[in-house]
Amino acid sequence: NPQVRVGVLRLLATVPQVTVTRSTTDGQPTLTLTAGTALFSGTAAQVLTIGARTGTPISLVSGRPGQKPSSIVSYQVSRVTLARIAAGNF
């Protein structure tokens, strides 16, 4: 739900340890949300990239700053139609 995503993003933007920057991913406008280590007891930082127009997640990278990421997740979001579900394709 786009309205829910907008609300969550507005809430995140009020947290001092979260920065939101405009970015571009694969030629598309995106937003990069960085949650510093203060939110995770100093153990890791997380960087979430979302579509600027839709708020749909694109990727999430987490790990200790200055080190190789401990986790990288790439999202592929698609709509599922009733016909695809009926055919067992979801």
C-alpha positions as CSV (number, residue, x, y, z in Angstrom):
1,N,0.0,0.0,0.0
2,P,1.7,3.3,-1.1
3,Q,0.1,5.3,1.7
4,V,1.6,2.9,4.3
5,R,5.1,3.1,2.7
6,V,4.9,7.0,2.7
7,G,3.9,7.0,6.4
8,V,6.8,4.6,7.3
9,L,9.3,6.7,5.3
10,R,8.1,9.9,7.0
11,L,8.6,8.2,10.4
12,L,12.1,6.9,9.5
13,A,13.1,10.4,8.4
14,T,12.5,11.7,11.9
15,V,15.0,9.3,13.5
16,P,18.3,11.2,14.0
17,Q,20.4,8.1,13.2
18,V,18.7,7.6,9.8
19,T,19.8,9.6,6.8
20,V,17.8,9.8,3.6
21,T,19.6,10.7,0.4
22,R,18.5,10.9,-3.3
23,S,20.2,8.4,-5.5
24,T,20.0,6.6,-8.8
25,T,19.9,2.8,-9.3
26,D,20.0,1.3,-12.8
27,G,19.1,4.7,-14.2
28,Q,16.0,5.0,-12.0
29,P,15.5,7.6,-9.2
30,T,15.9,6.0,-5.8
31,L,16.2,7.0,-2.1
32,T,18.9,5.5,0.0
33,L,18.1,5.2,3.7
34,T,21.1,4.6,6.0
35,A,20.6,3.5,9.6
36,G,23.8,4.0,11.5
37,T,25.3,1.7,14.1
38,A,23.7,3.7,16.9
39,L,20.4,2.0,16.1
40,F,21.9,-1.5,16.3
41,S,24.0,-1.2,19.5
42,G,27.1,-0.3,17.6
43,T,27.3,-3.6,15.8
44,A,26.2,-2.9,12.2
45,A,24.8,-0.3,9.8
46,Q,22.0,-1.0,7.3
47,V,21.5,0.7,3.9
48,L,18.1,0.3,2.3
49,T,17.6,1.5,-1.3
50,I,14.0,2.0,-2.4
51,G,12.3,3.3,-5.6
52,A,11.7,7.0,-5.3
53,R,8.4,6.9,-7.1
54,T,6.9,3.8,-5.5
55,G,8.8,3.2,-2.2
56,T,9.3,-0.4,-3.4
57,P,12.5,-1.9,-1.8
58,I,15.4,-2.6,-4.2
59,S,18.2,-3.7,-2.0
60,L,19.3,-3.9,1.6
61,V,23.0,-4.0,2.7
62,S,24.1,-4.5,6.2
63,G,27.3,-4.9,8.1
64,R,30.0,-3.2,10.0
65,P,31.2,0.1,8.6
66,G,34.5,-0.1,6.7
67,Q,34.2,-3.9,6.3
68,K,32.8,-6.2,3.7
69,P,29.0,-6.3,4.0
70,S,27.7,-9.3,6.0
71,S,24.4,-9.4,4.1
72,I,23.2,-8.1,0.7
73,V,19.6,-8.6,-0.3
74,S,18.2,-7.7,-3.7
75,Y,14.4,-7.5,-4.1
76,Q,12.4,-8.2,-7.2
77,V,8.8,-7.1,-6.7
78,S,6.0,-8.1,-9.1
79,R,2.2,-8.2,-9.0
80,V,0.5,-11.5,-8.8
81,T,-2.8,-11.8,-10.7
82,L,-5.7,-14.1,-9.8
83,A,-5.1,-16.0,-13.1
84,R,-1.5,-16.7,-12.2
85,I,-2.5,-17.9,-8.8
86,A,-5.1,-20.2,-10.3
87,A,-2.5,-21.6,-12.7
88,G,-0.1,-22.2,-9.7
89,N,2.3,-19.5,-10.8
90,F,3.0,-17.1,-7.9
